């Protein structure tokens, strides 16, 4: 039995996750660039793990948001 309409609750949930992922994507790109341009300073060792964790969160939010959107439509 096919669905007749898109589930709006799931669609909004997926769009919210993508909305959180887009600024995080820009931020992680900036953090990686900042870290590798300042190899001589101490903050590099504090910012690099933060950038790696933020990139993992970005990838998770992007794929999870797309999954929720697809689940809402199909």
Backbone atoms as SQL, in Angstrom:
CREATE TABLE atoms (id INTEGER PRIMARY KEY, chain TEXT, resi INTEGER, resn TEXT, atom TEXT, x REAL, y REAL, z REAL);
INSERT INTO atoms VALUES
  (1, 'A', 1, 'UNK', 'N', 0.837, -1.173, 0.000),
  (2, 'A', 1, 'UNK', 'CA', 0.000, 0.000, 0.000),
  (3, 'A', 1, 'UNK', 'C', 0.888, 1.244, 0.000),
  (4, 'A', 2, 'UNK', 'N', 0.899, 2.020, -1.058),
  (5, 'A', 2, 'UNK', 'CA', 1.785, 3.191, -1.144),
  (6, 'A', 2, 'UNK', 'C', 1.288, 4.352, -0.280),
  (7, 'A', 3, 'UNK', 'N', 2.233, 5.156, 0.166),
  (8, 'A', 3, 'UNK', 'CA', 1.899, 6.359, 0.915),
  (9, 'A', 3, 'UNK', 'C', 1.316, 7.396, -0.034),
  (10, 'A', 4, 'UNK', 'N', 0.363, 8.132, 0.456),
  (11, 'A', 4, 'UNK', 'CA', -0.234, 9.160, -0.385),
  (12, 'A', 4, 'UNK', 'C', 0.424, 10.517, -0.206),
  (13, 'A', 5, 'UNK', 'N', 0.897, 10.795, 0.998),
  (14, 'A', 5, 'UNK', 'CA', 1.448, 12.116, 1.286),
  (15, 'A', 5, 'UNK', 'C', 2.797, 11.989, 1.982),
  (16, 'A', 6, 'UNK', 'N', 3.539, 13.064, 1.929),
  (17, 'A', 6, 'UNK', 'CA', 4.816, 13.135, 2.622),
  (18, 'A', 6, 'UNK', 'C', 4.569, 13.370, 4.107),
  (19, 'A', 7, 'UNK', 'N', 5.303, 12.661, 4.944),
  (20, 'A', 7, 'UNK', 'CA', 5.202, 12.843, 6.388),
  (21, 'A', 7, 'UNK', 'C', 5.949, 14.127, 6.761),
  (22, 'A', 8, 'UNK', 'N', 5.192, 15.146, 7.135),
  (23, 'A', 8, 'UNK', 'CA', 5.793, 16.462, 7.387),
  (24, 'A', 8, 'UNK', 'C', 6.667, 16.477, 8.629),
  (25, 'A', 9, 'UNK', 'N', 6.334, 15.692, 9.642),
  (26, 'A', 9, 'UNK', 'CA', 7.157, 15.677, 10.860),
  (27, 'A', 9, 'UNK', 'C', 8.557, 15.147, 10.569),
  (28, 'A', 10, 'UNK', 'N', 8.628, 14.079, 9.792),
  (29, 'A', 10, 'UNK', 'CA', 9.943, 13.527, 9.438),
  (30, 'A', 10, 'UNK', 'C', 10.702, 14.467, 8.505),
  (31, 'A', 11, 'UNK', 'N', 9.986, 15.106, 7.606),
  (32, 'A', 11, 'UNK', 'CA', 10.628, 16.048, 6.680),
  (33, 'A', 11, 'UNK', 'C', 11.229, 17.228, 7.436),
  (34, 'A', 12, 'UNK', 'N', 10.498, 17.767, 8.385),
  (35, 'A', 12, 'UNK', 'CA', 11.003, 18.896, 9.174),
  (36, 'A', 12, 'UNK', 'C', 12.193, 18.463, 10.028),
  (37, 'A', 13, 'UNK', 'N', 12.131, 17.258, 10.566),
  (38, 'A', 13, 'UNK', 'CA', 13.249, 16.737, 11.362),
  (39, 'A', 13, 'UNK', 'C', 14.511, 16.621, 10.509),
  (40, 'A', 14, 'UNK', 'N', 14.375, 16.133, 9.284),
  (41, 'A', 14, 'UNK', 'CA', 15.520, 16.019, 8.393),
  (42, 'A', 14, 'UNK', 'C', 16.063, 17.371, 7.964),
  (43, 'A', 15, 'UNK', 'N', 15.164, 18.312, 7.697),
  (44, 'A', 15, 'UNK', 'CA', 15.614, 19.652, 7.301),
  (45, 'A', 15, 'UNK', 'C', 16.310, 20.385, 8.450),
  (46, 'A', 16, 'UNK', 'N', 15.869, 20.149, 9.673),
  (47, 'A', 16, 'UNK', 'CA', 16.546, 20.751, 10.827),
  (48, 'A', 16, 'UNK', 'C', 17.967, 20.222, 10.962),
  (49, 'A', 17, 'UNK', 'N', 18.123, 18.934, 10.750),
  (50, 'A', 17, 'UNK', 'CA', 19.474, 18.361, 10.843),
  (51, 'A', 17, 'UNK', 'C', 20.379, 18.905, 9.753),
  (52, 'A', 18, 'UNK', 'N', 19.839, 19.078, 8.554),
  (53, 'A', 18, 'UNK', 'CA', 20.645, 19.676, 7.489),
  (54, 'A', 18, 'UNK', 'C', 20.942, 21.138, 7.783),
  (55, 'A', 19, 'UNK', 'N', 19.997, 21.830, 8.406),
  (56, 'A', 19, 'UNK', 'CA', 20.223, 23.234, 8.763),
  (57, 'A', 19, 'UNK', 'C', 21.330, 23.373, 9.809),
  (58, 'A', 20, 'UNK', 'N', 21.462, 22.415, 10.705),
  (59, 'A', 20, 'UNK', 'CA', 22.568, 22.429, 11.667),
  (60, 'A', 20, 'UNK', 'C', 23.882, 22.025, 11.012),
  (61, 'A', 21, 'UNK', 'N', 23.817, 21.196, 9.994),
  (62, 'A', 21, 'UNK', 'CA', 25.033, 20.672, 9.375),
  (63, 'A', 21, 'UNK', 'C', 25.721, 21.694, 8.478),
  (64, 'A', 22, 'UNK', 'N', 24.977, 22.568, 7.825),
  (65, 'A', 22, 'UNK', 'CA', 25.583, 23.518, 6.884),
  (66, 'A', 22, 'UNK', 'C', 26.526, 24.503, 7.589),
  (67, 'A', 23, 'UNK', 'N', 26.117, 25.187, 8.675),
  (68, 'A', 23, 'UNK', 'CA', 27.094, 26.060, 9.353),
  (69, 'A', 23, 'UNK', 'C', 28.255, 25.284, 9.973),
  (70, 'A', 24, 'UNK', 'N', 27.965, 24.081, 10.436),
  (71, 'A', 24, 'UNK', 'CA', 29.027, 23.257, 11.007),
  (72, 'A', 24, 'UNK', 'C', 30.045, 22.854, 9.950),
  (73, 'A', 25, 'UNK', 'N', 29.591, 22.664, 8.733),
  (74, 'A', 25, 'UNK', 'CA', 30.493, 22.341, 7.629),
  (75, 'A', 25, 'UNK', 'C', 31.442, 23.502, 7.345),
  (76, 'A', 26, 'UNK', 'N', 30.925, 24.706, 7.354),
  (77, 'A', 26, 'UNK', 'CA', 31.763, 25.890, 7.131),
  (78, 'A', 26, 'UNK', 'C', 32.737, 26.067, 8.295),
  (79, 'A', 27, 'UNK', 'N', 32.263, 25.869, 9.514),
  (80, 'A', 27, 'UNK', 'CA', 33.109, 26.036, 10.692),
  (81, 'A', 27, 'UNK', 'C', 34.250, 25.026, 10.712),
  (82, 'A', 28, 'UNK', 'N', 33.973, 23.780, 10.386),
  (83, 'A', 28, 'UNK', 'CA', 35.035, 22.777, 10.412),
  (84, 'A', 28, 'UNK', 'C', 36.073, 23.023, 9.327),
  (85, 'A', 29, 'UNK', 'N', 35.645, 23.501, 8.186),
  (86, 'A', 29, 'UNK', 'CA', 36.603, 23.841, 7.135),
  (87, 'A', 29, 'UNK', 'C', 37.535, 24.954, 7.615),
  (88, 'A', 30, 'UNK', 'N', 36.969, 25.961, 8.276),
  (89, 'A', 30, 'UNK', 'CA', 37.779, 27.048, 8.810),
  (90, 'A', 30, 'UNK', 'C', 38.728, 26.536, 9.898),
  (91, 'A', 31, 'UNK', 'N', 38.247, 25.655, 10.776),
  (92, 'A', 31, 'UNK', 'CA', 39.097, 25.141, 11.852),
  (93, 'A', 31, 'UNK', 'C', 40.267, 24.326, 11.314),
  (94, 'A', 32, 'UNK', 'N', 40.018, 23.490, 10.313),
  (95, 'A', 32, 'UNK', 'CA', 41.118, 22.727, 9.723),
  (96, 'A', 32, 'UNK', 'C', 42.131, 23.647, 9.053),
  (97, 'A', 33, 'UNK', 'N', 41.660, 24.641, 8.340),
  (98, 'A', 33, 'UNK', 'CA', 42.572, 25.586, 7.683),
  (99, 'A', 33, 'UNK', 'C', 43.398, 26.342, 8.714),
  (100, 'A', 34, 'UNK', 'N', 42.750, 26.823, 9.762),
  (101, 'A', 34, 'UNK', 'CA', 43.441, 27.551, 10.825),
  (102, 'A', 34, 'UNK', 'C', 44.490, 26.667, 11.499),
  (103, 'A', 35, 'UNK', 'N', 44.142, 25.420, 11.731),
  (104, 'A', 35, 'UNK', 'CA', 45.059, 24.505, 12.411),
  (105, 'A', 35, 'UNK', 'C', 46.304, 24.235, 11.580),
  (106, 'A', 36, 'UNK', 'N', 46.134, 23.976, 10.306),
  (107, 'A', 36, 'UNK', 'CA', 47.284, 23.620, 9.484),
  (108, 'A', 36, 'UNK', 'C', 48.097, 24.827, 9.029),
  (109, 'A', 37, 'UNK', 'N', 47.548, 26.023, 9.128),
  (110, 'A', 37, 'UNK', 'CA', 48.342, 27.215, 8.828),
  (111, 'A', 37, 'UNK', 'C', 49.185, 27.647, 10.030),
  (112, 'A', 38, 'UNK', 'N', 48.758, 27.278, 11.235),
  (113, 'A', 38, 'UNK', 'CA', 49.479, 27.659, 12.454),
  (114, 'A', 38, 'UNK', 'C', 50.104, 26.438, 13.106),
  (115, 'A', 39, 'UNK', 'N', 51.019, 25.801, 12.424),
  (116, 'A', 39, 'UNK', 'CA', 51.633, 24.581, 12.949),
  (117, 'A', 39, 'UNK', 'C', 52.600, 24.848, 14.100),
  (118, 'A', 40, 'UNK', 'N', 53.088, 26.070, 14.211),
  (119, 'A', 40, 'UNK', 'CA', 54.111, 26.372, 15.207),
  (120, 'A', 40, 'UNK', 'C', 53.537, 26.726, 16.571),
  (121, 'A', 41, 'UNK', 'N', 52.269, 27.004, 16.655),
  (122, 'A', 41, 'UNK', 'CA', 51.710, 27.484, 17.913),
  (123, 'A', 41, 'UNK', 'C', 51.040, 26.356, 18.692),
  (124, 'A', 42, 'UNK', 'N', 50.890, 26.594, 19.973),
  (125, 'A', 42, 'UNK', 'CA', 50.286, 25.606, 20.873),
  (126, 'A', 42, 'UNK', 'C', 48.791, 25.392, 20.603),
  (127, 'A', 43, 'UNK', 'N', 47.991, 26.423, 20.271),
  (128, 'A', 43, 'UNK', 'CA', 46.551, 26.173, 20.073),
  (129, 'A', 43, 'UNK', 'C', 46.245, 25.156, 18.980),
  (130, 'A', 44, 'UNK', 'N', 47.212, 24.868, 18.130),
  (131, 'A', 44, 'UNK', 'CA', 46.985, 23.853, 17.113),
  (132, 'A', 44, 'UNK', 'C', 46.620, 22.517, 17.738),
  (133, 'A', 45, 'UNK', 'N', 47.249, 22.180, 18.849),
  (134, 'A', 45, 'UNK', 'CA', 47.011, 20.904, 19.505),
  (135, 'A', 45, 'UNK', 'C', 45.667, 20.858, 20.226),
  (136, 'A', 46, 'UNK', 'N', 45.073, 22.010, 20.480),
  (137, 'A', 46, 'UNK', 'CA', 43.753, 22.039, 21.094),
  (138, 'A', 46, 'UNK', 'C', 42.655, 22.108, 20.043),
  (139, 'A', 47, 'UNK', 'N', 42.928, 22.752, 18.942),
  (140, 'A', 47, 'UNK', 'CA', 41.886, 22.967, 17.931),
  (141, 'A', 47, 'UNK', 'C', 41.762, 21.774, 16.986),
  (142, 'A', 48, 'UNK', 'N', 42.840, 21.065, 16.727),
  (143, 'A', 48, 'UNK', 'CA', 42.769, 19.940, 15.795),
  (144, 'A', 48, 'UNK', 'C', 41.814, 18.841, 16.279),
  (145, 'A', 49, 'UNK', 'N', 41.842, 18.407, 17.545),
  (146, 'A', 49, 'UNK', 'CA', 40.833, 17.417, 17.963),
  (147, 'A', 49, 'UNK', 'C', 39.411, 17.954, 17.902),
  (148, 'A', 50, 'UNK', 'N', 39.255, 19.242, 18.185),
  (149, 'A', 50, 'UNK', 'CA', 37.934, 19.866, 18.067),
  (150, 'A', 50, 'UNK', 'C', 37.451, 19.845, 16.619),
  (151, 'A', 51, 'UNK', 'N', 38.343, 20.142, 15.696),
  (152, 'A', 51, 'UNK', 'CA', 37.988, 20.130, 14.274),
  (153, 'A', 51, 'UNK', 'C', 37.639, 18.723, 13.794),
  (154, 'A', 52, 'UNK', 'N', 38.374, 17.730, 14.276),
  (155, 'A', 52, 'UNK', 'CA', 38.089, 16.346, 13.872),
  (156, 'A', 52, 'UNK', 'C', 36.736, 15.901, 14.419),
  (157, 'A', 53, 'UNK', 'N', 36.440, 16.239, 15.664),
  (158, 'A', 53, 'UNK', 'CA', 35.146, 15.876, 16.249),
  (159, 'A', 53, 'UNK', 'C', 34.002, 16.604, 15.547),
  (160, 'A', 54, 'UNK', 'N', 34.222, 17.880, 15.210),
  (161, 'A', 54, 'UNK', 'CA', 33.183, 18.640, 14.520),
  (162, 'A', 54, 'UNK', 'C', 32.948, 18.098, 13.106),
  (163, 'A', 55, 'UNK', 'N', 33.997, 17.633, 12.451),
  (164, 'A', 55, 'UNK', 'CA', 33.819, 17.051, 11.120),
  (165, 'A', 55, 'UNK', 'C', 33.032, 15.751, 11.199),
  (166, 'A', 56, 'UNK', 'N', 33.297, 14.954, 12.223),
  (167, 'A', 56, 'UNK', 'CA', 32.514, 13.735, 12.420),
  (168, 'A', 56, 'UNK', 'C', 31.040, 14.048, 12.663),
  (169, 'A', 57, 'UNK', 'N', 30.775, 15.073, 13.476),
  (170, 'A', 57, 'UNK', 'CA', 29.389, 15.484, 13.724),
  (171, 'A', 57, 'UNK', 'C', 28.735, 16.006, 12.451),
  (172, 'A', 58, 'UNK', 'N', 29.491, 16.722, 11.633),
  (173, 'A', 58, 'UNK', 'CA', 28.954, 17.238, 10.376),
  (174, 'A', 58, 'UNK', 'C', 28.560, 16.107, 9.438),
  (175, 'A', 59, 'UNK', 'N', 29.435, 15.141, 9.290),
  (176, 'A', 59, 'UNK', 'CA', 29.136, 14.008, 8.405),
  (177, 'A', 59, 'UNK', 'C', 27.927, 13.237, 8.928),
  (178, 'A', 60, 'UNK', 'N', 27.867, 13.032, 10.249),
  (179, 'A', 60, 'UNK', 'CA', 26.724, 12.332, 10.826),
  (180, 'A', 60, 'UNK', 'C', 25.428, 13.087, 10.566),
  (181, 'A', 61, 'UNK', 'N', 25.421, 14.410, 10.797),
  (182, 'A', 61, 'UNK', 'CA', 24.204, 15.191, 10.597),
  (183, 'A', 61, 'UNK', 'C', 23.780, 15.232, 9.130),
  (184, 'A', 62, 'UNK', 'N', 24.740, 15.327, 8.224),
  (185, 'A', 62, 'UNK', 'CA', 24.392, 15.347, 6.794),
  (186, 'A', 62, 'UNK', 'C', 23.733, 14.045, 6.361),
  (187, 'A', 63, 'UNK', 'N', 24.355, 12.921, 6.675),
  (188, 'A', 63, 'UNK', 'CA', 23.778, 11.648, 6.252),
  (189, 'A', 63, 'UNK', 'C', 22.477, 11.345, 6.984),
  (190, 'A', 64, 'UNK', 'N', 22.414, 11.698, 8.259),
  (191, 'A', 64, 'UNK', 'CA', 21.197, 11.457, 9.015),
  (192, 'A', 64, 'UNK', 'C', 20.049, 12.341, 8.515),
  (193, 'A', 65, 'UNK', 'N', 20.341, 13.578, 8.183),
  (194, 'A', 65, 'UNK', 'CA', 19.314, 14.471, 7.644),
  (195, 'A', 65, 'UNK', 'C', 18.788, 13.985, 6.307),
  (196, 'A', 66, 'UNK', 'N', 19.677, 13.540, 5.444),
  (197, 'A', 66, 'UNK', 'CA', 19.247, 13.017, 4.141),
  (198, 'A', 66, 'UNK', 'C', 18.422, 11.744, 4.334),
  (199, 'A', 67, 'UNK', 'N', 18.817, 10.913, 5.294),
  (200, 'A', 67, 'UNK', 'CA', 18.068, 9.682, 5.564),
  (201, 'A', 67, 'UNK', 'C', 16.648, 9.994, 6.024),
  (202, 'A', 68, 'UNK', 'N', 16.499, 10.987, 6.921),
  (203, 'A', 68, 'UNK', 'CA', 15.169, 11.343, 7.402),
  (204, 'A', 68, 'UNK', 'C', 14.309, 11.945, 6.299),
  (205, 'A', 69, 'UNK', 'N', 14.910, 12.739, 5.438),
  (206, 'A', 69, 'UNK', 'CA', 14.149, 13.323, 4.323),
  (207, 'A', 69, 'UNK', 'C', 13.677, 12.235, 3.369),
  (208, 'A', 70, 'UNK', 'N', 14.547, 11.312, 3.048),
  (209, 'A', 70, 'UNK', 'CA', 14.154, 10.218, 2.159),
  (210, 'A', 70, 'UNK', 'C', 13.091, 9.333, 2.799),
  (211, 'A', 71, 'UNK', 'N', 13.208, 9.105, 4.096),
  (212, 'A', 71, 'UNK', 'CA', 12.203, 8.311, 4.804),
  (213, 'A', 71, 'UNK', 'C', 10.843, 9.025, 4.795),
  (214, 'A', 72, 'UNK', 'N', 10.856, 10.349, 4.865),
  (215, 'A', 72, 'UNK', 'CA', 9.598, 11.104, 4.854),
  (216, 'A', 72, 'UNK', 'C', 8.931, 11.057, 3.480),
  (217, 'A', 73, 'UNK', 'N', 9.728, 11.028, 2.430),
  (218, 'A', 73, 'UNK', 'CA', 9.149, 11.057, 1.088),
  (219, 'A', 73, 'UNK', 'C', 8.737, 9.701, 0.571),
  (220, 'A', 74, 'UNK', 'N', 9.463, 8.668, 0.954),
  (221, 'A', 74, 'UNK', 'CA', 9.158, 7.340, 0.395),
  (222, 'A', 74, 'UNK', 'C', 8.616, 6.458, 1.457);
